[in-house]
Amino acid sequence: MKQARHGDTVKVHYTGKLNDGTVFDSSSNRDPLEFTIGDHELIPDFEKAVVGMSPGESKTVKVKSENAYGPHKDEMVMVVNRDQFPEDVTPEVGQQFKVRTTDGRTTVVTVADVTESTVTLDANHPLAGKDLVFDIRLVEVE
């Protein structure tokens, strides 16, 4: 049976969890994830875990936060006055907005907290600072 190697296009089913078991993403109930090993499309440790697997094989890989989405950076959290939002927008915790940075780029921020006068926005990836656990099953090697 063929084993997955660097450069192969593979299809996998996976479930991504936090250390406490909370599922943050899964390919169950949809098509398997397809990617080419070595194209750096995914978290490197996820790609490396697939190398050497054969179709039908499953494994669990743990990925430290620094090898996934990096540490949570406090400097990427900002508190803004609520009056900076349009009157027809009511910010709620968990909402995401695209904002323009001072250098003209666009980034996605998540509302982390709302008070009567302020809104706390977090530009970190939602999984930054979190260790991840992936259950992976190799479906196909092309």
C-alpha positions as CSV (number, residue, x, y, z in Angstrom):
1,M,0.0,0.0,0.0
2,K,1.3,3.4,-0.9
3,Q,2.6,5.6,1.9
4,A,2.2,9.4,1.7
5,R,5.5,11.2,0.8
6,H,6.6,14.8,0.4
7,G,5.1,16.1,-2.9
8,D,2.1,13.8,-2.8
9,T,-1.4,15.1,-3.0
10,V,-3.4,13.6,-0.2
11,K,-7.0,13.6,1.1
12,V,-7.5,13.4,4.9
13,H,-10.4,13.5,7.3
14,Y,-9.5,15.3,10.5
15,T,-10.9,16.7,13.7
16,G,-9.1,19.6,15.4
17,K,-9.5,19.9,19.1
18,L,-8.1,22.0,22.0
19,N,-6.5,20.2,24.9
20,D,-9.8,20.2,26.8
21,G,-11.4,18.3,24.0
22,T,-13.3,21.2,22.5
23,V,-13.6,20.7,18.7
24,F,-12.8,23.8,16.7
25,D,-12.9,22.2,13.2
26,S,-13.7,18.9,11.5
27,S,-14.0,17.5,8.0
28,S,-16.7,15.0,9.1
29,N,-19.9,15.7,7.2
30,R,-18.0,17.2,4.3
31,D,-15.4,16.3,1.7
32,P,-12.0,15.3,3.0
33,L,-9.3,18.0,3.1
34,E,-7.1,17.8,0.0
35,F,-3.5,19.2,0.0
36,T,-0.1,18.6,-1.4
37,I,2.5,17.7,1.3
38,G,5.3,20.3,1.3
39,D,3.2,23.1,-0.3
40,H,3.0,24.8,3.2
41,E,-0.7,25.3,2.9
42,L,-1.3,23.9,6.4
43,I,0.3,23.9,9.8
44,P,3.7,22.2,9.2
45,D,3.3,19.7,12.0
46,F,-0.1,18.6,10.5
47,E,1.6,18.0,7.1
48,K,4.6,16.2,8.7
49,A,2.2,13.9,10.6
50,V,0.7,12.6,7.3
51,V,4.1,11.6,5.8
52,G,4.5,7.9,6.1
53,M,0.8,7.2,6.6
54,S,-1.1,4.7,4.3
55,P,-4.7,5.1,3.2
56,G,-7.0,4.0,6.0
57,E,-4.4,4.7,8.7
58,S,-5.3,7.1,11.6
59,K,-3.1,9.0,14.1
60,T,-3.3,11.8,16.6
61,V,-0.8,14.6,16.5
62,K,-0.4,17.3,19.2
63,V,0.8,20.8,18.0
64,K,2.2,23.3,20.4
65,S,0.8,26.9,20.0
66,E,4.2,28.2,18.8
67,N,4.1,25.7,15.9
68,A,0.4,26.4,15.1
69,Y,-0.9,30.0,15.2
70,G,1.8,31.4,17.5
71,P,1.5,33.1,20.8
72,H,-1.4,35.4,21.7
73,K,0.1,38.9,21.4
74,D,-1.3,41.5,23.8
75,E,-0.2,44.3,21.4
76,M,-2.8,43.0,18.9
77,V,-5.7,43.7,21.3
78,M,-7.1,47.2,21.3
79,V,-9.9,49.1,23.0
80,V,-11.8,51.6,20.9
81,N,-14.6,54.0,21.8
82,R,-18.0,52.6,20.9
83,D,-18.8,55.7,18.9
84,Q,-16.2,54.6,16.3
85,F,-18.8,52.1,15.1
86,P,-21.7,53.2,12.8
87,E,-24.9,53.8,14.6
88,D,-26.6,50.9,12.9
89,V,-23.9,48.4,14.1
90,T,-24.3,46.8,17.5
91,P,-21.0,45.0,18.3
92,E,-21.3,41.7,20.1
93,V,-18.6,39.4,21.5
94,G,-17.5,37.0,18.9
95,Q,-18.4,39.2,15.9
96,Q,-15.7,39.7,13.3
97,F,-15.0,42.8,11.3
98,K,-12.5,43.8,8.7
99,V,-10.6,46.9,9.6
100,R,-7.9,49.0,7.9
101,T,-4.6,49.2,9.8
102,T,-2.5,52.4,10.0
103,D,-0.3,51.1,7.2
104,G,-3.3,50.7,4.8
105,R,-3.7,46.9,5.1
106,T,-6.9,45.1,5.9
107,T,-7.1,42.7,8.8
108,V,-9.9,40.8,10.6
109,V,-10.6,41.5,14.2
110,T,-12.8,39.7,16.7
111,V,-14.9,41.5,19.3
112,A,-13.5,40.3,22.6
113,D,-15.5,42.5,25.0
114,V,-18.2,45.2,24.9
115,T,-19.1,47.8,27.5
116,E,-21.4,50.8,27.3
117,S,-18.5,53.0,26.1
118,T,-15.8,50.7,24.6
119,V,-15.3,47.7,22.4
120,T,-12.3,45.5,22.8
121,L,-11.0,44.2,19.4
122,D,-8.5,41.3,19.1
123,A,-6.5,40.9,15.8
124,N,-4.9,37.7,17.0
125,H,-6.0,34.5,15.2
126,P,-8.7,32.9,17.3
127,L,-6.5,29.9,18.0
128,A,-3.3,31.9,18.8
129,G,-1.8,30.8,22.1
130,K,-3.6,27.5,22.1
131,D,-2.1,24.0,21.8
132,L,-4.0,21.9,19.2
133,V,-4.7,18.2,18.8
134,F,-5.6,16.7,15.4
135,D,-7.1,13.3,14.8
136,I,-6.1,12.5,11.2
137,R,-7.3,9.7,9.0
138,L,-5.6,9.4,5.6
139,V,-8.2,8.7,2.9
140,E,-6.2,8.8,-0.3
141,V,-2.7,9.3,-1.8
142,E,-2.5,10.5,-5.4
